[in-house]
Amino acid sequence: MDWQKGERSRNVEIDSGRGGGGGFGFGGGRGLGIGGLIVLAILGWVFFKDPTALLDQGGPVGQSAPASQPAQVDPQQRDFVSAILGSTEKTWGDIFAANGRQYVDPKLDLFSGGVRTACGLASTAVGPFYCPGDQKVYLDLSFFQELQDRFGAAGDFARAYVIAHEVGHHVQEQLGIFDKVQQAREQGAPMEGANGLSVRQELQADCFAGVWANRSEQRLHWLEAGDVEEALNAASRIGDDTLQRESRGTVVPDSFTHGTSAQRVKWFKAGLESGQVSSCNTFSGDI
């Protein structure tokens, strides 16, 4: 992937490490409350990390944040993140404008160890996630090494897919999908399970990542041989069934939150092949 062609974003932030210590009140930014935080805890994890790492979940306001330190960011890695984020800003800005809407760019916070967010206190163990409360994507760059070592998903385009997936959640927030999911949950619709709202929302974010991949390639011609396979491999390696089989030796569909490997590949490819948001309606019919 010739990522140097990408437009650079001005929205990449380096966390100062001041997130540790002190208390944190729920509801910063737009405000989520406990119910919204639970939704975030399900929707934020791309790679099924430690569910206790979102420390405010169900805990008392005022507890300590996870240990954190100023993020030490390699300049080339920051440039890579900036290029990918910049390309998502251009892609989604154009799509929204073509439909008479304005896209508000998200911020991307690079942190190390732990971070304070409008959705709670999180540690590196939670993995990359998006917080609708402050409209930020959070990423500890050490995750990219784990992506390669633990999940066997190496390559720049696999890393770009992770960022684009989280930006896909921001697109959902901009379109009001987060609010609709929360309303449906409050009305009794199941979050977990093979047909649950969490799976459908995660698969849509995969599809949105595919839309970005299609549109950015049309504009920048930056993909190289094997790049698409890198992203498809990453999507396959993080399916609920694959992760459960590897960790438990069995698959429990009732506990699915992200979709199977086949579904994640299917929906990423749907966006990649069409480049159309209309191809990403995962909330209707079979998935």
Secondary structure by P-SEA (a helix, b strand, c coil): cccccbbbbccbbbbccccccccccccccccccaaaaaaaaaaaccccccccccccccccccccccccccccccaaaaaaaaaaaaaaaaaaaaaaaaacbbbbbbbbbbbccbbbcccccccccccccccccccbbbbccaaaaaaaaccccccaaaaaaaaaaaaaaaaaaaaaaaaaaaaaaaacccccccccaaaaaaaaaaaaaaaaaaaaaacccccccaaaaaaaaaaaaacaaaaaaaacccccccccccccaaaaaaaaaaaaacccccccccccccc
